[in-house]
Amino acid sequence: MDLLRDLMPHLQRGAMLFGEVNGLRSRVSALTGHIDRAPQAVCMMDKNRRVLYANPAASEVLARNDGLRVEAGQLRGGLRSQDATLRMASEAVFAGGDSPGRVTITRSLADRPPYLVMLLPLPEVADVAFGVSNRASGGIPRIVY
């Protein structure tokens, strides 16, 4: 009986955490469900441009490999100069807080319009919602359109 009394606070805390985690999972599922249906390409990445999430429209764009691609898990530009521009814009957004970064990425086919990439900061709560540790991501993740 003493053992059960000693364990009761821990069991109650575990039950509370279980409820909170399930609530977060439901919210993330609803959010990603909406983002997945968006016609715009949306990616979430960390400060190293590591792609943490991509909706189907973004996956389709990245699969084309005609200006934007994922290489070794990182969002990259098609050309070295575009990649450097994307890297600098990403670094500026991560260093500067709430200002969006904008980058134009030309596509490999000249008759196609360029990709207009916008890097936007997300609130820190997104770290928790998408299961990203601040230590692992190096800060606030960003959404890329």
C-alpha positions, 0 to 999 in steps of 0.5 A: 500500500505504501508503494502505491501511495508513493507511486501515485503522484508519478502515475498522475503526472504520467496520465497528465503528460499522456493527455497533453501529448495526445492533444499536441498530436491531434493539433499537429495532425490537423495542422499538417492536414491543412498544410498538406492540402495547400496548393503552395509548396511549404517546407519547414527547415532548421537553421542548417536548411535541413528539411524537417517537413514538406507538404505534397506540393513541396515534395513535387517541386523538389522532385523536379530538381529544376532549381530547388532540391534536397541534397543530404537532407538540406534545401539547396538551390540548383546552381552554386550561386542560387544555393549561396543566395538561399543559404545567406537568406536563411542565415539572415532570417535566423539571425534577424527574428521576424523578417521574411527573407525572399529569394528568386530561384531560376529554373533549369527550363528557361520557359518556366517562371522562377521559384519565389522562395519566402523564408518566414519565422515560426513562433517557438511553439512550433518547435514543440508542435513538430517535435523539434528540439531547440538544441537540435534545430539551432533555433526557430524553424522556418516555413519556406514557400 
